[in-house]
Amino acid sequence: MAVIDFERAKRLRQIQSCQLALEIDATLRPGMELPEPLLLMFAWIEAHGWFEGTKSGRVGYLCPRADLRQGLISSARAGGTFIHFGAEDSEDLSYWFAADDPQIVARLCVFSEVNGDGSRIALWLDDDGAQKIVLMGSNLGCATMCVLADDPVDFLRLIAIGYDNIDGDDFEKLPNEVDPEYPVHPNFAFRAWVEQTFAVTIPARGSEIVRHAHSRLAPSSPDPFWQWARRMTETPPAQTVTARPS
């Protein structure tokens, strides 16, 4: 008699009930799994209707998209971090790395874009097969290349802090110390949801979560993703990615 894995069956039902999660789950590499905290966040996004359809699939936001676009026409905006989620094209990662090593695609799966400059957030399998969430700065604005979080709940806490951009240069500062002339108001709805759903607090600074936020062009770093990405090329990455239109 076949043994029924009830937890896996429950998980599959959750994924299938959320279009955003379903599309992202379909892009995962062997050995990867969509973390439940991300699955819950995608369901929360869809419950609020903060998504849109594109030719490449559904794209989700942590607030009404109009809040993010407000910054294009004013000196301040609401909505917290500039971020969106979707089943991204990970096949062009060779351009970011300026290398064609098959390990790159096998160990990375992009699920988010941030900052409006082409920077990406991805799931990454480290040398031991452990799954982490990493930042791949575009080098057009953000140049950070590092592990953002080992724990997906910590990733949610990070993006709930309220930084305009997810950039390692900012993590020692309070969000509105980064650019006092362009205040970004926190995403209070998302902050409250993270705190209540996972029984956690939101830190004041990103440095409380991100341990080693170094530039992709730094001479060295103890960060494991930085070290792995550097090994994928013999020289520091010189080619930058092109920011996609929002």
C-alpha positions in Angstrom: 0.0 0.0 0.0 1.3 3.4 -0.9 2.2 5.8 1.9 0.5 9.1 1.6 2.6 12.1 2.5 -0.1 14.4 3.9 2.2 17.4 4.4 3.3 17.3 0.8 -0.3 16.9 -0.4 -1.3 19.9 1.7 1.6 21.9 0.3 0.6 21.0 -3.3 -3.0 22.2 -2.6 -1.7 25.5 -1.3 0.6 26.1 -4.3 -2.2 25.1 -6.8 -4.6 27.6 -5.1 -2.2 30.5 -5.7 -1.3 31.4 -9.3 1.8 33.4 -8.4 3.2 30.5 -6.3 2.3 28.0 -9.0 4.2 29.9 -11.7 7.3 30.4 -9.5 7.2 26.8 -8.2 7.3 25.6 -11.8 10.7 27.3 -12.4 12.5 25.8 -9.3 15.6 23.8 -10.0 16.0 20.2 -8.8 16.6 20.2 -5.0 14.7 23.5 -4.5 11.5 24.0 -2.7 9.2 27.0 -2.4 9.5 28.0 1.3 6.2 28.1 3.0 6.7 31.7 4.2 7.0 32.8 0.6 4.0 30.8 -0.3 2.0 32.5 2.4 3.2 35.9 1.2 2.2 35.2 -2.4 -1.2 34.1 -1.2 -1.5 37.3 0.9 -0.6 39.4 -2.2 -3.3 37.7 -4.3 -5.9 38.0 -1.5 -5.4 41.8 -1.8 -5.5 41.8 -5.5 -2.0 43.4 -5.8 -0.9 41.7 -9.0 -1.1 42.0 -12.7 -0.8 39.7 -15.7 2.1 40.1 -18.1 3.2 38.2 -21.2 5.6 36.2 -19.0 3.1 35.5 -16.3 1.7 37.0 -13.1 3.6 39.7 -11.2 2.8 40.4 -7.6 3.4 43.5 -5.4 3.4 44.2 -1.6 1.1 47.2 -2.1 -0.9 48.8 -4.9 1.4 49.4 -7.8 0.3 53.0 -7.9 2.1 53.5 -4.5 5.4 52.4 -6.1 4.9 54.6 -9.2 4.1 57.6 -7.0 7.9 58.2 -6.5 8.2 58.9 -10.2 6.2 62.1 -9.9 6.7 63.2 -6.3 9.5 63.6 -3.7 8.1 60.9 -1.5 6.0 57.7 -1.8 4.3 55.0 0.2 4.6 51.3 -0.2 8.0 50.5 1.5 10.6 48.6 -0.5 10.5 48.8 -4.3 10.0 45.1 -5.1 7.9 42.7 -7.2 7.7 38.9 -7.5 7.2 36.6 -10.4 8.5 33.7 -12.4 11.6 35.4 -13.7 13.7 34.3 -16.7 16.7 32.6 -15.0 18.1 31.4 -18.3 19.9 34.7 -19.0 21.9 34.5 -15.8 25.0 34.0 -18.0 24.9 37.7 -18.8 24.9 38.6 -15.1 27.9 36.3 -14.5 29.6 36.9 -17.8 30.0 33.1 -17.8 28.2 30.0 -19.1 28.9 27.5 -16.4 25.9 25.1 -16.2 26.1 25.3 -12.3 24.8 28.8 -12.5 21.4 27.9 -13.8 21.3 24.6 -11.8 21.8 26.4 -8.5 19.9 29.7 -8.9 16.2 30.5 -9.4 15.2 34.2 -9.7 11.8 35.0 -8.2 12.0 38.8 -7.6 13.3 42.1 -8.9 14.1 45.0 -6.7 15.2 48.6 -6.8 14.0 49.3 -10.4 17.6 48.9 -11.7 17.5 45.2 -12.7 18.7 43.8 -9.4 17.4 40.4 -8.6 16.6 38.2 -5.7 16.9 34.4 -6.1 16.8 31.1 -4.3 20.4 29.6 -4.3 21.6 26.2 -3.4 24.9 26.4 -1.5 27.8 23.9 -1.7 26.1 21.7 0.8 22.7 21.8 -1.0 21.1 24.2 1.6 18.7 26.7 0.1 19.3 30.4 0.8 17.9 33.7 -0.5 20.4 35.9 -2.2 20.7 39.4 -3.8 22.2 39.9 -7.2 22.9 43.6 -7.6 22.7 44.8 -11.2 25.7 47.1 -10.8 23.7 49.9 -12.4 22.7 51.2 -9.0 23.0 48.4 -6.4 26.2 46.4 -6.7 25.6 44.1 -3.6 26.1 40.4 -4.1 25.4 38.4 -0.9 23.1 36.0 1.1 20.2 38.0 2.3 18.8 35.3 4.6 19.2 31.6 5.4 15.6 31.7 6.9 12.8 32.9 4.6 11.1 34.5 7.5 14.2 36.7 8.0 13.9 37.7 4.3 10.3 38.8 4.9 11.5 40.8 8.0 14.2 42.4 5.9 11.8 43.7 3.2 9.4 44.8 5.8 11.9 47.3 7.4 11.0 49.9 4.8 14.1 50.6 2.7 13.4 52.1 -0.7 16.0 49.7 -2.2 17.5 46.5 -1.0 21.1 47.5 -1.2 23.9 46.5 1.1 25.3 50.0 1.2 22.2 51.0 3.2 21.8 48.2 5.8 23.7 50.0 8.5 21.4 53.0 8.3 17.7 53.5 9.2 15.6 53.5 6.1 15.0 57.3 5.8 18.6 58.1 6.7 19.6 56.7 3.3 18.1 59.7 1.4 16.4 62.2 3.8 15.2 64.3 0.9 13.2 61.3 -0.6 11.3 59.7 2.3 9.7 56.3 1.7 6.8 55.5 4.1 6.8 52.0 5.5 4.4 49.4 4.2 2.5 49.1 7.5 0.1 46.5 6.2 2.9 44.1 5.2 4.8 44.8 8.4 1.8 43.9 10.5 1.1 40.8 8.5 4.7 39.5 8.9 4.7 40.3 12.7 1.3 38.6 13.3 1.8 35.6 10.9 5.2 34.6 12.1 5.2 36.0 15.7 8.4 38.1 15.0 9.5 41.7 15.2 10.8 43.9 12.4 14.4 45.1 13.1 15.4 48.7 12.7 18.3 48.1 10.3 19.1 45.5 7.6 22.4 44.8 9.2 20.6 42.9 12.0 19.7 40.3 9.4 22.3 40.5 6.5 25.7 39.5 7.8 28.0 40.2 4.9 26.7 42.7 2.3 29.6 43.4 0.0 29.8 44.7 -3.6 30.3 42.2 -6.4 33.5 44.1 -7.3 34.9 44.0 -3.7 38.4 42.3 -3.5 37.1 39.7 -1.1 34.1 38.7 1.2 33.3 36.0 3.7 29.9 35.7 2.2 29.3 32.2 0.7 27.2 33.4 -2.2 29.8 36.1 -3.1 32.5 33.5 -3.0 30.6 31.0 -5.2 29.6 33.7 -7.7 33.2 34.8 -8.0 34.3 31.2 -8.6 31.9 31.0 -11.5 34.2 33.5 -13.3 37.9 33.9 -13.3 37.7 37.6 -13.1 35.2 40.0 -11.4 32.0 40.3 -13.4 32.4 43.2 -15.8 29.1 43.0 -17.7 26.1 44.7 -16.1 22.5 43.8 -16.7 20.0 46.1 -18.3 17.2 47.3 -16.1 13.8 46.0 -17.4 11.1 48.6 -17.9 8.6 48.7 -15.0 
